[in-house]
Amino acid sequence: MAEPTLYLIDRVVLRPGAAPAFIDAYRTGYVPSARARGLTLERILVSPPVWIDGETNTVTATWTVSGTTAWWAAAVRGRHDPAPAQWWESVASLIVERSRSMASRAEDVAGLCDV
């Protein structure tokens, strides 16, 4: 039986005008280390999908990992590596607020609860 896909969703509200710089920094500075921890970048979305002077943008990055074992492995690697926290600190001046959440397909929840 295939492992369920888990989704990690980074939601970052950026200061007006900061989204392009943040996205570039995310792709070049954060993405490679997250991939090395076992995560797969599914997509980066920008809302609203336009640069408007004086307005914020929200960047939503969706990561995937196959199953709970791979998720725990990635989480442990991240907790023992200071680089992710250092990277987030390096871009803190661009950010209004940020959050990370986890999700799965509705069909997979019951199996994920059976631990």
Secondary structure, 3 states (H helix, E strand, C coil): CCCCEEEEEEEEEECCCCHHHHHHHHHHHHHHHHHHCCCEEEEEEEECCCCCCCCCEEEEEEEEEEHHHHHHHHHHHHHCCCHHHHHHHHCHHHEEEEEEEEEECHHHHHHHHCC
